[in-house]
Amino acid sequence: MAMLAAMRQLLEEKRRLEKETTTDDAWATRPGPGASDLAPGLEAAVAASRKFAAEARTPLLRARRKCWYDAEIQKPVILRDLLSSDDVAKLRRMRAALEASGRTPHMFRDTTEESNHAVCYLHYDGFAQRTEPELMERLLAAMRAHAPSVWPRSTRELRVRCIELHTYQAGGGLFLPSHRDNDSVLTLSCRVSEDGAFGGGRFVTYDRGAPVAHRLDQGSAVLFPSEKLHNIERVERGTRESLVIELWEGDTNGVDRFK
């Protein structure tokens, strides 16, 4: 009898979820094909995004992954001219100071072998906040001010998880399928490189499975819910630099992104 009651309860829950999934739901409609000129390397990531979007029309999967779907459906915000040339110089000076400190294993390392991708943890031991407090506070304030209140958890008290300066050489990118900044709430990715410094390397988000490539000017940024899928197109030439800041509900972090 208990098993029968449990089965009835599951069936009722399934019917309730199906009733909530109406034709007015944003996931019930499909967007266009998205960017068709992506450089090779993101095929698996695009396929994973399309699969994830298709599964949103399955009520039980939608319910189990609610936090991811709530983030994924939001549109990113583009912030123009967030960094000046002086700000870029400050970021590079901080990276140089950390590299010269002799503690590079904690602050500057390749993320994966043969990735042509390196990360400098500017937030290490609060370095960026102490060294350039006005710049850091201005960037954090911009993130909080421009995050729409409908974004998941965006109105809560948030603290720094990481402040990172990323460098991608030719051939590098972020190709990992189903990539999210899990456990963070808001992510900012700001282009640091000068015009003409690199080719390719566009920042990619997804609209219900369709890839959207963002071509940012130097100093401009894309702000998005951290658990929204995103990638970086393969860098075809030159060096791509970007500043990434993540905010979360945990304590202010002073190590790397995982602690």
Helices and strands as residue ranges (DSSP letters): H 2-20, G 26-28, H 43-55, H 59-64, H 66-72, E 77-79, H 85-100, H 104-107, E 108-110, E 117-121, G 124-126, H 127-131, H 133-146, E 159-169, E 184-191, E 198-200, E 203-207, E 210-214, E 221-225, E 230-232, E 235-248
